[in-house]
Amino acid sequence: MKTTGMNHQIIGLGRLAANPVYYALACEQGTGKTWMLLADAERQFQADHIEGLLVVAPNGVHTNWVRREIPTHLSIPSIAAHYKSGASKKLVARVERVINERECDELAVLTINIDALNTKNGLNVCKRFLTRHRCMMVIDESQKIKNPTAARTKKATLLGDMAVSRRIASGTMLSNGPSDVYSQYHFLKPGLLGTRSYRAFVSQYNVILPPDHPVVMKAKERSRFGNAEPQILATDPVTGQPKTRNLDKLSALMAPYTYRVLKKDCLDLPDKIYQTHYFELSPKQRALYNQVKEELRYERPDGEIDLYTALTLGTKLRQVTSGFIMIDGQAHLIPPAENPRLAAYLALREDIEGAVITWAHYRAEIAMIVKALRAQGRTVVEYHGGIKGPEREAAIDAIQSGRATDIVMNSAGATGITLTAAETALYYSHDYVLENRQQGEDRNHRIGTKSNVLYVDLVAEDTIDERIAAALQSKALTAKVVMDALE
């Protein structure tokens, strides 16, 4: 590997080496699961156990493997591509080369969005890749296959049967109850957790209502499945959550095949952990983005034409990637359900526990985010130019005391406040100003911070987002060179 693993990562690599066929990394987000998996793939390739690596991951995560993780970490020759439905001829050719034209000294890597398994072409590409090469197959963020009846779970499991090595990785494998882990470990090896029957698994680790219970009897009367006995979970009368049992047994079954890492236990982790989450614009957004970029104009729904200059173009392109465009001071939004940036953000937020800071550049973005988070039942406070002094202080107190789960803010909150209760910061969008970014990061990375802090950037593929990220990185490097010379 080009990079050196931290102590807990070296331990994880050793666990993977001892279990070459199937193993689970139950490591919290930000603890370096990708490094461990790539190091394991490199080791298995050098041992001539595998020739290829198939990574199935959520949308955006799968491209990050190819764009950032593999070039950063792998030291062996490799050829990598991500599958994309309706891709350009260039990308299709790249995927075909990964499948058919790998050099003998190259590790072939194919990554795919987990939802693409539900498409005929996506599934066939994976089958061809697995048939052509002896492969390790990784399900990154494996909680996405926790539903055994979902089509993508069934297809992922089908593909797993074709791989010589299988890995799952997630920091949130078990978020709703013990039944979440069944299909994830079933992917690794059927029966690994003691049974091949999901129904039997559920009854073993959940309290099931008896057959003569009124709810069960009523459900049976309404059932379309004849004499099949309904399996209804008993719930706690106070919390409404399913009652569980035998959890110590489940832990014992999982333990030999699972490596668990918590952020708070990784004393050798760096102070700041950075991740980038890529997503694609919708076809309509891409068409609008290209029109604005190439023609410097936008045609309003009423037929009027707005013309832009080179100075205003960047602003408009950033707006389009976020699903809106400003006209006469008003934000014209695409429907939230059709906004891929918002969808990617909400998917990320769902997998993060604890308080979160969300940074967004535009007030229109903040309004969308706040509305969406509240619709999920989260307690959200805001901090921006539209929030007055006393309300700002109340927002800070709410997040620091735990009364709020989320604070959504812009650069108005980049300086002078403390938000150490939040261990994660999501950058929905940002600008070119490095000071805003660096100051913003220090809101929850300062005296009083008790755990490592994770910073995640949302980036629309092949857009101005990537240019902004590159600009900030270049500015940061320059600042580092100058400031380090003063020490």
C-alpha positions as CSV (number, residue, x, y, z in Angstrom):
1,M,0.0,0.0,0.0
2,K,1.1,3.5,-0.7
3,T,-0.2,4.6,2.7
4,T,0.5,3.3,6.1
5,G,-2.4,1.9,8.1
6,M,-3.2,3.0,11.6
7,N,-3.0,0.5,14.5
8,H,-6.6,-0.5,14.4
9,Q,-6.5,-0.8,10.6
10,I,-3.5,-3.2,10.8
11,I,-5.4,-5.3,13.3
12,G,-8.4,-5.3,10.9
13,L,-6.2,-6.4,8.0
14,G,-4.9,-9.3,10.1
15,R,-8.5,-10.4,10.8
16,L,-9.3,-10.3,7.1
17,A,-6.1,-12.3,6.3
18,A,-7.2,-14.9,8.8
19,N,-10.6,-15.2,7.1
20,P,-9.9,-15.0,3.4
21,V,-13.3,-16.3,2.2
22,Y,-15.8,-14.3,4.2
23,Y,-15.6,-11.5,6.9
24,A,-17.4,-8.4,8.1
25,L,-16.0,-5.0,9.0
26,A,-18.5,-3.5,11.5
27,C,-16.5,-0.2,11.7
28,E,-18.0,3.2,12.3
29,Q,-18.0,5.7,9.5
30,G,-14.6,7.4,9.3
31,T,-12.5,4.6,10.8
32,G,-10.9,3.6,7.5
33,K,-12.8,0.6,6.3
34,T,-11.8,1.3,2.7
35,W,-8.1,1.2,3.5
36,M,-8.5,-2.2,5.2
37,L,-10.5,-3.6,2.3
38,L,-8.1,-2.3,-0.3
39,A,-5.1,-3.6,1.6
40,D,-6.8,-7.0,1.9
41,A,-7.5,-7.0,-1.9
42,E,-3.8,-6.1,-2.6
43,R,-2.6,-8.9,-0.3
44,Q,-5.0,-11.5,-1.9
45,F,-3.9,-10.4,-5.4
46,Q,-0.3,-10.7,-4.6
47,A,-1.0,-14.2,-3.2
48,D,-2.7,-15.1,-6.5
49,H,-6.0,-15.7,-4.8
50,I,-7.9,-13.1,-6.7
51,E,-7.6,-11.2,-10.0
52,G,-10.4,-8.8,-9.6
53,L,-12.4,-6.7,-7.0
54,L,-16.1,-6.0,-7.4
55,V,-17.3,-3.2,-5.1
56,V,-21.1,-2.7,-4.7
57,A,-21.8,0.5,-2.8
58,P,-24.4,3.3,-2.5
59,N,-24.5,5.8,-5.3
60,G,-21.6,8.3,-5.0
61,V,-19.7,6.0,-2.7
62,H,-18.9,3.6,-5.7
63,T,-17.3,6.4,-7.7
64,N,-15.3,7.6,-4.7
65,W,-13.5,4.2,-4.7
66,V,-12.3,4.8,-8.3
67,R,-11.7,8.6,-8.1
68,R,-9.9,8.9,-4.8
69,E,-9.4,5.7,-2.7
70,I,-7.7,3.4,-5.2
71,P,-5.2,6.1,-6.6
72,T,-4.4,7.2,-3.0
73,H,-3.8,3.8,-1.4
74,L,-3.1,0.9,-3.8
75,S,0.5,0.3,-4.7
76,I,0.0,-2.6,-7.1
77,P,-0.8,-2.0,-10.8
78,S,-4.6,-1.8,-11.2
79,I,-7.2,-0.8,-13.7
80,A,-10.5,0.5,-12.3
81,A,-13.8,1.8,-13.6
82,H,-17.2,2.5,-12.2
83,Y,-20.4,1.3,-14.0
84,K,-22.9,3.9,-15.0
85,S,-26.2,3.3,-16.7
86,G,-26.3,5.3,-20.0
87,A,-22.6,6.1,-19.7
88,S,-20.5,7.7,-22.4
89,K,-18.7,5.6,-25.0
90,K,-15.4,6.4,-23.2
91,L,-16.7,5.1,-19.8
92,V,-18.3,2.0,-21.4
93,A,-15.0,1.2,-23.2
94,R,-13.2,1.6,-19.8
95,V,-15.6,-0.9,-18.2
96,E,-15.1,-3.3,-21.0
97,R,-11.3,-3.1,-20.7
98,V,-11.6,-3.8,-17.0
99,I,-13.7,-6.9,-17.8
100,N,-11.8,-8.2,-20.8
101,E,-8.4,-6.7,-21.2
102,R,-6.7,-6.8,-17.8
103,E,-3.0,-7.2,-17.9
104,C,-1.7,-10.2,-15.9
105,D,0.0,-7.9,-13.4
106,E,-3.1,-5.7,-12.9
107,L,-5.8,-5.9,-10.3
108,A,-9.1,-5.3,-12.1
109,V,-11.6,-3.2,-10.1
110,L,-15.2,-2.6,-11.0
111,T,-17.5,-0.6,-8.8
112,I,-21.2,-0.2,-9.2
113,N,-24.1,1.6,-7.5
114,I,-26.1,-1.0,-5.5
115,D,-29.4,0.1,-7.1
116,A,-27.9,-0.6,-10.6
117,L,-28.1,-4.3,-9.7
118,N,-31.8,-4.0,-10.3
119,T,-31.1,-3.2,-14.0
120,K,-30.6,-5.9,-16.5
121,N,-27.4,-4.3,-17.9
122,G,-25.9,-3.6,-14.4
123,L,-26.5,-7.2,-13.3
124,N,-25.0,-8.6,-16.5
125,V,-21.9,-6.5,-16.3
126,C,-21.3,-7.8,-12.8
127,K,-21.9,-11.4,-13.9
128,R,-19.5,-11.0,-16.8
129,F,-16.8,-9.5,-14.5
130,L,-17.2,-12.3,-11.9
131,T,-17.1,-15.0,-14.6
132,R,-14.1,-13.5,-16.2
133,H,-12.0,-13.1,-13.0
134,R,-11.5,-14.8,-9.7
135,C,-12.9,-12.0,-7.6
136,M,-13.3,-10.5,-4.1
137,M,-16.8,-9.0,-3.8
138,V,-17.3,-6.2,-1.3
139,I,-20.7,-4.8,-0.2
140,D,-19.7,-1.3,1.1
141,E,-22.4,0.1,3.5
142,S,-23.9,-3.4,3.7
143,Q,-26.9,-2.1,5.6
144,K,-28.3,-1.5,2.2
145,I,-28.9,-5.2,1.8
146,K,-30.5,-5.7,5.2
147,N,-34.0,-6.4,3.7
148,P,-33.9,-10.0,2.5
149,T,-37.0,-9.6,0.3
150,A,-35.5,-6.6,-1.6
151,A,-34.5,-7.3,-5.2
152,R,-31.1,-5.7,-4.8
153,T,-30.4,-8.0,-1.8
154,K,-31.3,-11.1,-3.7
155,K,-29.2,-10.1,-6.7
156,A,-26.2,-9.1,-4.5
157,T,-26.4,-12.5,-2.8
158,L,-26.6,-14.2,-6.2
159,L,-23.5,-12.4,-7.3
160,G,-21.7,-13.3,-4.1
161,D,-22.0,-17.0,-4.9
162,M,-19.8,-16.3,-7.9
163,A,-17.0,-14.7,-5.9
164,V,-14.1,-16.5,-4.2
165,S,-13.9,-13.9,-1.4
166,R,-16.7,-11.9,0.1
167,R,-16.6,-8.9,2.5
168,I,-19.3,-6.6,4.0
169,A,-18.6,-3.3,5.6
170,S,-20.8,-1.0,7.6
171,G,-20.8,1.1,10.7
172,T,-24.6,0.7,11.0
173,M,-25.3,-2.9,10.3
174,L,-27.9,-3.2,13.0
175,S,-30.0,0.0,13.2
176,N,-33.6,-1.3,13.5
177,G,-33.1,-4.6,15.2
178,P,-31.4,-8.0,15.1
179,S,-33.1,-9.0,11.9
180,D,-31.1,-6.4,10.0
181,V,-27.9,-8.5,10.1
182,Y,-29.4,-11.7,8.7
183,S,-29.2,-11.1,5.0
184,Q,-25.9,-9.2,5.3
185,Y,-24.2,-12.3,6.8
186,H,-26.2,-14.6,4.5
187,F,-24.4,-12.8,1.7
188,L,-21.1,-13.8,3.3
189,K,-22.2,-17.5,3.7
190,P,-25.7,-19.0,3.9
191,G,-26.3,-20.3,7.4
192,L,-23.3,-18.4,8.9
193,L,-25.5,-17.2,11.8
194,G,-27.0,-20.6,12.5
195,T,-29.9,-20.8,10.1
196,R,-30.7,-20.4,6.4
197,S,-34.3,-19.4,7.2
198,Y,-35.0,-15.7,7.7
199,R,-38.2,-16.6,9.4
200,A,-36.4,-18.9,11.9
201,F,-33.8,-16.1,12.5
202,V,-36.5,-13.5,13.3
203,S,-38.2,-15.8,15.7
204,Q,-35.0,-16.6,17.5
205,Y,-34.0,-13.1,18.2
206,N,-37.4,-11.3,18.5
207,V,-40.4,-11.9,20.7
208,I,-43.2,-13.2,18.5
209,L,-46.8,-12.9,19.3
210,P,-48.4,-16.3,20.0
211,P,-50.8,-17.9,17.4
212,D,-53.8,-17.2,19.6
213,H,-53.1,-13.6,20.0
214,P,-56.0,-11.4,18.7
215,V,-53.7,-9.5,16.4
216,V,-52.3,-12.7,14.9
217,M,-55.7,-14.2,14.5
218,K,-57.0,-11.1,12.8
219,A,-54.0,-11.0,10.5
220,K,-54.5,-14.6,9.6
221,E,-58.1,-14.0,8.7
222,R,-57.0,-11.2,6.3
223,S,-54.0,-13.1,4.9
224,R,-53.9,-14.1,1.3
225,F,-51.5,-16.9,2.0
226,G,-53.8,-19.6,3.2
227,N,-52.7,-21.5,6.3
228,A,-49.3,-19.7,6.6
229,E,-48.9,-18.5,10.2
230,P,-48.4,-14.7,10.3
231,Q,-45.2,-13.7,12.1
232,I,-45.9,-10.6,14.1
233,L,-43.3,-9.0,16.4
234,A,-44.3,-8.1,20.0
235,T,-43.5,-4.5,20.8
236,D,-42.6,-2.6,23.9
237,P,-45.7,-0.6,25.0
238,V,-43.7,2.4,25.9
239,T,-41.2,2.7,23.1
240,G,-43.1,0.9,20.4
241,Q,-39.9,-0.9,19.4
242,P,-39.9,-4.7,18.8
243,K,-38.9,-6.8,21.8
244,T,-35.7,-8.8,21.4
245,R,-34.1,-11.8,23.0
246,N,-31.0,-14.0,22.8
247,L,-28.8,-11.1,21.8
248,D,-25.8,-12.5,23.6
249,K,-26.1,-15.6,21.4
250,L,-26.3,-13.5,18.2
251,S,-23.2,-11.6,19.3
252,A,-21.3,-14.8,19.9
253,L,-22.3,-16.1,16.4
254,M,-21.2,-12.9,14.7
255,A,-18.0,-12.4,16.7
256,P,-15.7,-14.9,14.8
257,Y,-16.5,-13.2,11.5
258,T,-16.7,-9.6,12.6
259,Y,-14.3,-6.8,13.4
260,R,-15.9,-3.9,15.3
261,V,-14.3,-0.5,15.6
262,L,-15.7,2.6,17.2
263,K,-14.4,6.1,16.5
264,K,-14.0,6.8,20.2
265,D,-11.8,3.7,20.6
266,C,-9.4,4.7,17.8
267,L,-6.8,6.6,19.8
268,D,-4.5,6.6,16.8
269,L,-7.0,8.2,14.4
270,P,-6.1,11.6,13.0
271,D,-7.9,14.6,14.6
272,K,-9.8,15.2,11.4
273,I,-11.2,12.7,8.9
274,Y,-12.3,13.7,5.4
275,Q,-14.6,11.9,3.0
276,T,-16.1,12.9,-0.4
277,H,-19.5,11.6,-1.5
278,Y,-20.1,11.9,-5.2
279,F,-23.5,12.0,-6.8
280,E,-24.8,12.5,-10.4
281,L,-27.1,15.2,-11.7
282,S,-30.4,14.2,-13.0
283,P,-30.8,14.1,-16.8
284,K,-32.8,17.4,-16.7
285,Q,-30.3,19.0,-14.4
286,R,-27.4,17.9,-16.6
287,A,-29.1,19.4,-19.7
288,L,-29.8,22.7,-17.9
289,Y,-26.2,22.7,-16.5
290,N,-24.7,22.2,-20.0
291,Q,-27.0,24.9,-21.5
292,V,-26.1,27.5,-18.8
293,K,-22.4,26.5,-19.1
294,E,-22.2,26.5,-22.9
295,E,-24.7,29.2,-23.9
296,L,-24.5,31.5,-20.9
297,R,-28.2,31.7,-20.7
298,Y,-31.3,30.3,-19.0
299,E,-34.8,30.1,-20.5
300,R,-37.4,30.8,-17.8
301,P,-40.7,28.8,-17.8
302,D,-42.5,31.9,-19.2
303,G,-40.1,32.1,-22.1
304,E,-38.0,35.0,-21.0
305,I,-34.2,34.6,-21.4
306,D,-31.7,35.4,-18.7
307,L,-28.2,36.1,-20.0
308,Y,-25.1,35.6,-17.9
309,T,-21.5,36.8,-18.0
310,A,-18.4,34.9,-17.2
311,L,-18.4,36.5,-13.7
312,T,-21.9,35.3,-12.9
313,L,-21.6,31.9,-14.6
314,G,-20.0,30.1,-11.7
315,T,-22.8,31.2,-9.3
316,K,-25.5,30.0,-11.6
317,L,-23.8,26.6,-12.2
318,R,-23.5,26.1,-8.4
319,Q,-27.2,26.8,-8.1
320,V,-28.1,24.3,-10.8
321,T,-26.1,21.5,-9.1
322,S,-28.2,22.1,-5.9
323,G,-31.5,21.9,-7.7
324,F,-32.6,25.6,-8.0
325,I,-31.8,28.8,-9.8
326,M,-32.3,32.3,-8.6
327,I,-34.6,34.6,-10.8
328,D,-35.2,38.1,-9.7
329,G,-34.2,37.2,-6.1
330,Q,-36.5,34.2,-5.9
331,A,-35.3,30.6,-5.8
332,H,-37.0,28.4,-8.4
333,L,-36.7,24.9,-7.2
334,I,-36.9,21.5,-8.8
335,P,-39.2,19.2,-6.8
336,P,-37.4,17.9,-3.7
337,A,-38.2,14.3,-4.7
338,E,-36.2,14.9,-7.9
339,N,-33.2,16.6,-6.3
340,P,-30.2,14.2,-6.3
341,R,-28.1,16.4,-4.1
342,L,-30.8,16.4,-1.4
343,A,-31.4,12.7,-1.8
344,A,-27.7,11.9,-1.4
345,Y,-27.5,14.2,1.6
346,L,-30.5,12.5,3.3
347,A,-29.1,9.1,2.7
348,L,-25.8,10.1,4.3
349,R,-27.6,11.7,7.3
350,E,-29.6,8.5,7.8
351,D,-26.5,6.5,8.5
352,I,-24.9,9.0,11.0
353,E,-25.6,8.8,14.7
354,G,-25.5,11.8,17.0
355,A,-25.6,15.6,16.3
356,V,-24.6,16.9,12.9
357,I,-23.6,20.3,11.5
358,T,-24.7,20.9,8.0
359,W,-23.0,23.6,6.0
360,A,-24.7,25.1,3.0
361,H,-23.9,28.2,1.0
362,Y,-27.3,29.3,-0.2
363,R,-30.3,30.2,2.0
364,A,-32.5,28.3,-0.5
365,E,-30.5,25.2,0.2
366,I,-30.8,25.7,3.9
367,A,-34.6,25.9,3.6
368,M,-34.8,22.7,1.6
369,I,-32.5,20.9,4.1
370,V,-34.4,22.0,7.2
371,K,-37.7,21.1,5.7
372,A,-36.5,17.6,4.7
373,L,-34.9,16.9,8.1
374,R,-38.0,18.0,10.0
375,A,-40.0,15.7,7.8
376,Q,-37.8,12.9,9.1
377,G,-38.7,13.8,12.7
378,R,-35.4,15.4,13.5
379,T,-35.1,18.5,15.8
380,V,-33.4,21.1,13.6
381,V,-32.0,24.6,14.4
382,E,-30.7,27.2,12.0
383,Y,-27.8,29.7,12.0
384,H,-27.6,32.2,9.2
385,G,-28.2,35.8,8.3
386,G,-31.9,35.5,8.7
387,I,-31.6,34.3,12.3
388,K,-31.2,37.1,14.9
389,G,-28.8,37.3,17.8
390,P,-30.9,35.7,20.6
391,E,-32.2,33.0,18.3
392,R,-28.6,32.2,17.2
393,E,-27.6,31.7,20.8
394,A,-30.6,29.5,21.4
395,A,-29.7,27.4,18.4
396,I,-26.1,26.9,19.7
397,D,-27.4,26.0,23.2
398,A,-29.9,23.5,21.7
399,I,-27.3,21.6,19.7
400,Q,-24.7,21.7,22.5
401,S,-27.2,20.5,25.1
402,G,-28.6,17.7,23.0
403,R,-32.0,19.2,22.6
404,A,-31.4,19.5,18.8
405,T,-30.1,16.8,16.5
406,D,-29.1,19.1,13.7
407,I,-27.9,22.6,13.1
408,V,-27.9,23.9,9.5
409,M,-25.9,26.9,8.8
410,N,-23.8,29.0,6.4
411,S,-20.6,31.0,6.7
412,A,-22.4,33.4,9.2
413,G,-21.5,30.8,11.8
414,A,-18.0,30.1,10.6
415,T,-16.3,32.0,13.4
416,G,-16.6,32.6,17.1
417,I,-18.9,29.8,18.2
418,T,-18.4,26.4,19.7
419,L,-20.3,23.3,18.4
420,T,-18.3,20.4,20.0
421,A,-21.4,18.3,20.5
422,A,-21.4,17.5,16.8
423,E,-18.8,14.9,15.7
424,T,-19.8,15.1,12.1
425,A,-20.0,18.0,9.6
426,L,-21.7,17.5,6.3
427,Y,-20.8,20.1,3.6
428,Y,-23.9,20.3,1.4
429,S,-22.2,23.0,-0.6
430,H,-19.6,25.7,-0.1
431,D,-17.7,28.5,-1.8
432,Y,-14.2,29.2,-3.0
433,V,-13.2,31.0,0.3
434,L,-10.7,28.8,2.1
435,E,-11.1,30.9,5.3
436,N,-14.8,30.0,5.5
437,R,-13.9,26.3,5.2
438,Q,-11.1,26.3,7.7
439,Q,-12.9,28.4,10.2
440,G,-16.1,26.3,9.8
441,E,-14.1,23.1,10.5
442,D,-12.9,24.5,13.7
443,R,-16.4,25.1,15.1
444,N,-16.4,21.4,16.3
445,H,-12.7,20.8,16.3
446,R,-11.4,22.7,19.3
447,I,-11.0,22.5,23.1
448,G,-13.8,20.4,24.3
449,T,-13.9,18.0,21.3
450,K,-13.9,14.5,22.8
451,S,-13.9,12.4,19.6
452,N,-12.5,12.5,16.1
453,V,-14.4,14.7,13.7
454,L,-15.7,13.6,10.3
455,Y,-16.1,16.0,7.5
456,V,-18.0,14.8,4.4
457,D,-18.3,16.8,1.2
458,L,-21.1,16.4,-1.3
459,V,-19.8,16.7,-4.9
460,A,-21.7,16.5,-8.1
461,E,-19.7,14.6,-10.6
462,D,-18.2,16.5,-13.6
463,T,-19.4,19.8,-12.4
464,I,-18.1,23.1,-10.9
465,D,-18.2,21.2,-7.5
466,E,-15.0,19.4,-8.4
467,R,-13.4,22.7,-9.4
468,I,-14.2,24.3,-6.1
469,A,-12.8,21.3,-4.2
470,A,-9.6,21.4,-6.2
471,A,-9.3,25.1,-5.7
472,L,-9.7,24.7,-1.9
473,Q,-7.2,21.9,-1.8
474,S,-4.7,23.9,-3.8
475,K,-5.1,26.9,-1.5
476,A,-4.8,24.8,1.6
477,L,-1.6,23.2,0.3
478,T,-0.1,26.6,-0.5
479,A,-1.0,27.9,3.0
480,K,0.6,24.8,4.6
481,V,3.8,25.3,2.7
482,V,4.0,28.9,3.8
483,M,3.0,28.3,7.4
484,D,5.1,25.2,7.9
485,A,8.2,27.2,6.9
486,L,7.6,29.5,9.8
487,E,8.0,26.8,12.4
